[in-house]
Amino acid sequence: MSEEERLSEFLAAERALAEANHQRLAALYDRPFGALSTDQVAITGVDGWQFIANGNNSWEQQYLGELRLSEAGLAEWRQVFERRLAASAAIGARFAHLVVPEKQSIIPEARWPAGSAQVRGERPVQQLLQAMPAGALVYPLERLRAESWRAELVFRGNSHWALSGAWFGFAALMATVWPERHFDVRLLPLMRSWWRHDLLLKYTAEPCYESVLSIARRAPPVYDNRLMATTGAHVGNHYVLQNPAAPYQEAVVIFGDSYAFDIGFSDLLASFFGQVHFVWNTMIDFRYCKSVGARLVLVESAERYLVRAHPMDLLPD
């Protein structure tokens, strides 16, 4: 089977699962446009699609251009990128910050009826793309939108991207960081999983699960501090995946959030790189990166978190 045939096969399977899930759980998605969850974190768009609402990061205000980065905020972010590029170069690594587009950015037509969204200006990620060094900030929205005709990309009741979204986001990232390398989709170890979607569960106490395509963890963890499992805490989780069969026997250290922790992006990386070190944090420990011989220092963050600059990092000795 060729790469394109394999890709088309998994995209078709993912879309078929999404359609079957919607038919089975249609009553749970039958909510009026603009309906907020009880905690006001989730909001219903068109045809029952669910999205992150404003929340702590005032996300929809960001999207609509009502909340933008100030000149001081842009200057602070500029210092962050300058510091991280210099520190990465000092330890012989490449650096990139992958911004995962929010659902409103990917499928705005499912959030607002056509023509009803009043966008008043650029949102923070658009400001940063113009102000930061070329290639340091990777925002794969165009690639995702270009594949939307054949790929599901996101889930109806989940704030995260689907496997296809993760794959095309990864492809855009690698095209920026290592354009000379080849990443074969046939190396992805796919499996069926049952997920309880994070937005849908905010509307119903019913323990409903949906069948999705995900990445099997074929690269076993050689270290895991199990912080989430033992304390419920997010920031500070740390594990290391090792894959002796990966085509690139190099270390990637990713400082990220839920997209990389348990939604599959770390496992996707581990399909191609010998060691993947995940740390849930916005602060980079360059001393750790140096100690493990990182070839790529990667920050991964959801788009809504760009409203504030990251804190001071631990710089290399």
Salt bridges, closest charged atoms under 4 A:
GLU3 OE2 - HIS182 NE2 2.94
GLU3 OE2 - ARG186 NH2 3.93
GLU4 OE2 - ARG150 NH1 2.75
GLU9 OE1 - ARG6 NH1 3.06
ASP39 OD2 - LYS202 NZ 2.96
ASP47 OD2 - ARG156 NH1 3.77
GLU60 OE2 - ARG111 NE 2.65
GLU66 OE2 - ARG120 NH1 2.65
GLU102 OE2 - ARG304 NH1 3.02
GLU109 OE1 - ARG145 NH1 3.29
GLU122 OE1 - ARG68 NH2 3.37
GLU147 OE2 - ARG143 NE 3.36
GLU147 OE1 - ARG150 NE 2.75
GLU152 OE1 - ARG15 NE 3.00
ASP184 OD2 - ARG186 NH2 2.79
ASP198 OD2 - HIS160 ND1 3.65
GLU210 OE1 - HIS197 NE2 3.31
GLU250 OE1 - ARG181 NH1 2.83
GLU250 OE2 - ARG295 NH1 2.80
ASP267 OD1 - ARG217 NE 2.76
GLU303 OE2 - ARG123 NE 2.68
ASP313 OD2 - ARG83 NE 3.30
ASP313 OD2 - ARG84 NE 2.94
ASP317 OD1 - ARG287 NE 3.52
